[in-house]
Amino acid sequence: MSRAVAIHTEAAAAARHARYGKLPVRIRFEDMTEEVEAEVSVGANAAYDPERSWNYYSCLALDLGL
């Protein structure tokens, strides 16, 4: 019976080594980053947009209506 367990253990170890025995291919940092053109800031010339006003500040007193 111990021989059957040893064969099963060896088979499991071989399967693990086949699946996890080597490290994945290394990815260069340049391949992980992407350069994107930023939006032009319109600053003080921007029209007020109530739907997006939360992007600029968050005030608990205003949120509660105080």
Distance bins in CASP14 RR format, pairs under 12 A and 6 or more apart:
PFRMAT RR
TARGET T0000
AUTHOR 0000-0000-0000
RMODE 2
METHOD distances of the structure
MODEL  1
1 7 0 0 0 0 0 1 0 0 0 0 0
1 8 0 0 0 0 0 1 0 0 0 0 0
2 8 0 0 0 0 0 1 0 0 0 0 0
2 9 0 0 0 0 0 1 0 0 0 0 0
3 9 0 0 0 0 0 1 0 0 0 0 0
3 10 0 0 0 0 0 1 0 0 0 0 0
4 10 0 0 0 0 0 1 0 0 0 0 0
4 11 0 0 0 0 0 1 0 0 0 0 0
5 11 0 0 0 0 0 1 0 0 0 0 0
5 12 0 0 0 0 0 1 0 0 0 0 0
6 12 0 0 0 0 0 1 0 0 0 0 0
6 13 0 0 0 0 0 1 0 0 0 0 0
7 13 0 0 0 0 0 1 0 0 0 0 0
7 14 0 0 0 0 0 1 0 0 0 0 0
8 14 0 0 0 0 0 1 0 0 0 0 0
8 15 0 0 0 0 0 1 0 0 0 0 0
9 15 0 0 0 0 0 1 0 0 0 0 0
9 16 0 0 0 0 0 1 0 0 0 0 0
10 16 0 0 0 0 0 1 0 0 0 0 0
10 17 0 0 0 0 0 1 0 0 0 0 0
11 17 0 0 0 0 0 1 0 0 0 0 0
11 18 0 0 0 0 0 1 0 0 0 0 0
12 18 0 0 0 0 0 1 0 0 0 0 0
12 19 0 0 0 0 0 1 0 0 0 0 0
12 20 0 0 0 0 0 1 0 0 0 0 0
13 19 0 0 0 0 0 1 0 0 0 0 0
13 20 0 0 0 0 0 1 0 0 0 0 0
13 21 0 0 0 0 0 1 0 0 0 0 0
14 20 0 0 0 0 0 1 0 0 0 0 0
14 21 0 0 0 0 0 1 0 0 0 0 0
15 21 0 0 0 0 0 1 0 0 0 0 0
16 22 0 0 0 0 0 1 0 0 0 0 0
25 31 0 0 0 0 0 1 0 0 0 0 0
26 32 0 0 0 0 0 1 0 0 0 0 0
27 33 0 0 0 0 0 1 0 0 0 0 0
39 46 0 0 0 0 0 1 0 0 0 0 0
40 46 0 0 0 0 0 1 0 0 0 0 0
42 48 0 0 0 0 0 1 0 0 0 0 0
42 49 0 0 0 0 0 1 0 0 0 0 0
43 56 0 0 0 0 0 1 0 0 0 0 0
46 52 0 0 0 0 1 0 0 0 0 0 0
46 53 0 0 0 0 0 1 0 0 0 0 0
46 55 0 0 0 0 0 1 0 0 0 0 0
46 56 0 0 0 0 1 0 0 0 0 0 0
47 53 0 0 0 0 0 1 0 0 0 0 0
48 56 0 0 0 0 0 1 0 0 0 0 0
49 55 0 0 0 0 1 0 0 0 0 0 0
49 56 0 0 0 0 1 0 0 0 0 0 0
50 56 0 0 0 0 0 1 0 0 0 0 0
53 59 0 0 0 0 0 1 0 0 0 0 0
53 62 0 0 0 0 0 1 0 0 0 0 0
53 63 0 0 0 0 0 1 0 0 0 0 0
54 62 0 0 0 0 0 1 0 0 0 0 0
54 63 0 0 0 0 1 0 0 0 0 0 0
56 62 0 0 0 0 0 1 0 0 0 0 0
57 63 0 0 0 0 0 1 0 0 0 0 0
58 64 0 0 0 0 0 1 0 0 0 0 0
59 65 0 0 0 0 1 0 0 0 0 0 0
59 66 0 0 0 0 1 0 0 0 0 0 0
60 66 0 0 0 0 1 0 0 0 0 0 0
END
